[in-house]
């Protein structure tokens, strides 16, 4: 139970945030829709005056037929100095550099000496983790059907390609950081660990991300290529989407490395083409992983995606990367029909909030982010 003094302090802080938001053209509601180590995300509304001033915001919200936004409030006064000086500026830079993509949406930013406000597109259907678990419950079979997984994964890959083409690596790609809007489109979020790089061969050393999604080279505290680390995370996400499970589950990095070296296994029916793509991304050696061009043209991803997707992937003007021996591309056998993907049923997960069998069977657990400067 919070003390009376703490509750009063929280109330005063919130009223200050309401006032500061109103001064910038937004009505902040008391509905909290997310939180982080140094931030909280609230449902907000753009005022009519703000809509008259900001054409981009007005145009987007008009198409959605509402005035709702997500307002992320970061307490820079309470956050560690390293976060305020290092990670927050990177997050803001990354959002500003990538906001034009349909799957990444930053409307506006305002700040003062105590707080930074990021006005983001509202993703009303929650995150991908929740969607996978809810779908698993409804189907009584872990994971999404491959057809839906393909549709969502194309969007995720497109957003990541857009970031990489602008010299931004995300470094914390996971199901919790992928949101869905009311139309079922994904929105890539939480660029708190994102960083920019000047060369494709640049190496990084910051130990960051969430252990189940983190590339093995980072877990081994080696210097790493940020793009290749993101590719590993994409493989974990795709595995989670089609199986409802994480490929490797361990909290300790050294134990995780041991599991990765033992190899990947598929314990339920997944099409050979999908397995091929996952295996191509979850390669222990970073250089052996499929590149984004190879992912885009992989037989599981075909037929060709939308013009927006192709434009993002081809923005660099580089020819497609050489296909590794482990990938299967070109005109392959058709994917397995969706009705063959789940030939049996797992017991419906318990709803008592307990972990253990439920997480092991067909529910994905949330992942805690971690960071260690290097």
N, C-alpha and C positions, 0 to 999 in steps of 0.2 A: 504494500500500500504506500502510495506517495504521501509525504508529509504535507501539511497545509501550506507551508512555506514554498515547497517545490511546486505544488499545484498553482499557487498564486504567481510564481515566477514564470511557469509555462503559459499561463493565461495572458500575462503581460507581454511575453514574447510573441505570442500568436496575434494579439491585437496590434502590436507594432508591425507585424508582417502584413496584416490586413490593411493597415493604413498605407504602408509603403507600396503595396500592390495597387491599391486604388489610385494613388498618386501617379502610377505608371499606366493606368488604363485597364486594370484587371480587378475583378471581384473575387477574392479568395474565399472559398468555402471551408468549412471545418472538416470536410471529408478527406481523410488521409488515404492515399491510394498506393503509397510505397514509402520505403525508408532505406537509408544507408547508414554508414558509419558516422558521417558528418552532415547528412542531408535528409530532408523529408520531401515527399511529393504530395501535393494537394490538388484536388479538383478546383479549377477556376473558370471564370467566365470573362470573355472580352466585352468591354463596354461598347456602346454604340459610337462613342467618340473615338475609341481606339480603332474600331472597324473603319471609320471614315479616314483615319490617318494612315493605316497600314493596309495597302491594297492587297499584298500577298496574303496576309492573314485573312482579310475579308473574303477574298476569292476562294481560299481553301475551305473556310468554315461555311461559306454559302453552299458549296457543293455537298457538304455534310449535313446541311440544314440544321445546324445548331451553333452555339457560340462557346462551347466548352473547350477548355485547354487543360493541360497538365502543367503545374507550376512546381518546378524543383527548386527548393530553397536550401542553399548550402551555407552553413554557419562557419564563415571564415574566421570569426573571432574565437571559436572554440576548437577549430581544427588545428592539428599540428602545423608548425611553420613549414615543414617540408611539403605538406599537402597543398597549402595555400600558394606556395612559391613554385612548386614543380608540377603536381598532378592536375590541379584545377586549371591553370593556364593552358595545359595540354588539352584538357577536355574541351574548353571553350574554343581553342584554335581548331580542334578536330571537327567540332560541330559546325563551326563557321565555314570550314573548308569543304565540307561534304553535304551541307544542308540541301542542296538543289536536287538531290536524288529522291525519288518517290518513296523509298523505304527508310529515309533518314530525314527527320523534320524538326528543325529548330526555328521557331517563329521570331524570338526576340530574347535579349538579355538585358537586365538592369541590375545595378549593384550599389552598395554603399560600403562604409568602413566595416560593417559587421556581417553583412550577408550578401550573397550573390544569388540572383534569381534567373533561372532558365525557363523560358516559356516554350513548352514542347507540345507537339501534336498529341492529343488524347488517344490512347489505345484502350478502348473500353472493354475489350474481351480478355484482358489479362495477358499473362506471358505464355510462352510456348510450353514451359514446364507444366503449368496448370492445364493447358489444352491437351497435352499428351495424356496426363493422368485422367482427366475427365473423359476423354475419348476411350481410353483403356477400360474405364469403369463401364461405360455405356455399351461397348462392344463385347465386354467380358473376354477380352483378348488384348494382350499388351501391345501398345504402340498404335500408330496410325496406319491406315491402309496406304500402300505405296503410291497410289495415284495422288492422294492428298499430300503425302510427304514430298513427292516430287514437285508439286505446285509451290509449296512453301520453301523448299530447299532452293529452287531456282531464284526466288526472291532474295533469300539470304546470301547466296553466292553473288548475285548481282550487286547487293549493297556492299559486300566485302570487296568486290572488284572495284567498285566506285571509290572506296577508301584507298585501296592500294594504288590505283591510278593517280591519286592525288598525294601520294607519298605519306599516307597515314596507315599505321597498323593499329588494330583494336586491342589485342593482347588480353581480352577478357571475354571472348566469345563463349557463351553458354546459353542454355535454354531460358534461364531467368532474364537474360539481357536481350531477348527477342520478344517483342510485344505484338499483339494482334489488334487491329482496329475493328470497327463494327462491320466492315465489309470483308473481313478475313484476310487483309493484307498485312504483311509483317512490317514492323518498324524496329530497326536496330537502335539500341539505346545503351546508355551508361558507358561513355567514353572516358571514364576516370583514369584508366590505365593506358589510354591511347598515346601514341607517340608518333612523331614525324621522322622521316629519314631522308637523306639526300641521295643515297646510292642504293641500288638493288643489293649490293654486297655488304651494306652496313650491318654491323653486329651490335647487339644490345646486351646489357648485363643485368638489368633490373629483374629481380625474381618476383613475378606478379601473375595474377590470374586466379583460377580456382582449380585445386589439385586434380579433380576428375577430368577436367578439360584441358589441362596444361601439358604442353609438349614435353617429351622426355628430356630433351636437351636442357630445358629450363629447370626441370626437377633435379637434374644432375649438376646444376649450378654452372653450366657452361655458357659461354657467350653464344648468342643465337641470332638467327635471321628472323626478324619479326613477321615477315610475310609467310615463311615456312611454318612458323609456330601457329599462325592463324589457320593455316591449312589443316594442321593436326586437329585443332578445335572443331573445324567444320566436320571432320570425320567422326568425332565423338558425337556431335549434334545429330548427324544423319543416323548414326547407329541408335541413338536414343529415340529418335523419331519413329523408326520402323520396328524397334523391339520393345520400347517402353522401359528399357534398362540402360544403365551405363556400361560401356565395354570393360572398364577397369574401375573397381571401387575399392579405394584405400585412402585413408586420411594421411598416412605418412608417406612422404615422397620416395624414400628408399624402398618401401614395400611396393609402392606403385610401379617403380621401375622394374622390380622383380616380376610383377604380374605382366607388364608389357612385354618383357623378354620371353615370357612363356608362350606368348602368341594370342591372337584373337580367335574367339570362338562364336559361333552362331547356334544357339540352342532352340531356335524355332524356325519355321519355314520362311526364308527370305529369298527373293529371286536371285539367281546367279549374277545378273547384271548389277543389282544393288550391292551385293556382297563384294563384287569386283571394285566398285567405286569406293566403298568404305575401306577396303583393304589397301587401295591405292593411296588413300589419304593418311591412314594410320600406319605409316612406315616408320620404323625406329630411326632410320637414317634420314635426316631432313631433306637431303638432295634427291632421295628416291621417291618423295611424295609427288603426286600428280599436281601440276600447276592449274591455275584457274581456267586457262584455255582448255586444258585437257578435261577438266571437270565439266566445263560447259558443253563440250562435244562428245562426252562419254555416252555410250549407247543407252544407259539408263536415263539420261537427261533429255534425250531426243524424243519427239521431234523438236526442231529449232524453237527457241523461246521468242519472246516478244522483242520488238525493235529496241525498246529501252534497255533490255537485258544485254542484247548484242552490242549496243552502242557503248555501254559501260565497259564491257569486256574488251572491245576493240579500240578504246580510246588511246591507248599507247601506240598503236600502229605497228606493234611488233608482230612478226609471224608467229603462228601457233608453236608452242613448245614441242620438242620431240617426244613422241609417245614412249613411255617406259614399257618394258616387256610385261610388267604386271597388269597394265591396263588393257581394257577391251574396248576398241572403238570401231567406228565405221558401221557398216550394215551388219548388225549381229542378229541373232535370233530374237523374236519379239519377247517383251517382258512377260513374266508369268501373270495370268489373270488374277485380279484382286481376290476372287473368291477362293483361290488356293493358298492365300498367304497365311491363313489361320485355320489349321485343320482340326484343332482341339481347343478346349477352353480351360483357362486357369481359374481357380476359385476367385470370386469377387473379393477385392481387398477389403479388410475390415475398416470401419470408419471411426474407430475409437481414438484415433490420433496416435496410436502406438507405431513405433518403427520396428524394424525386424523383418518378419516374413512378408509384410505388405510391400516394403521397399524392395525386397529381393525378388518378389514375384512380378509385379507389373506396375509399380509406381516409382517414379524418379524422385530421389531425395533432393532438397535444395542444396546448393553448393555455396560455401562461404568463400569470399574473396580473400586473398592474402597478398602482401607486398613486402619486399625487403630490398631496400636500395642496394645497388651493386656498382 
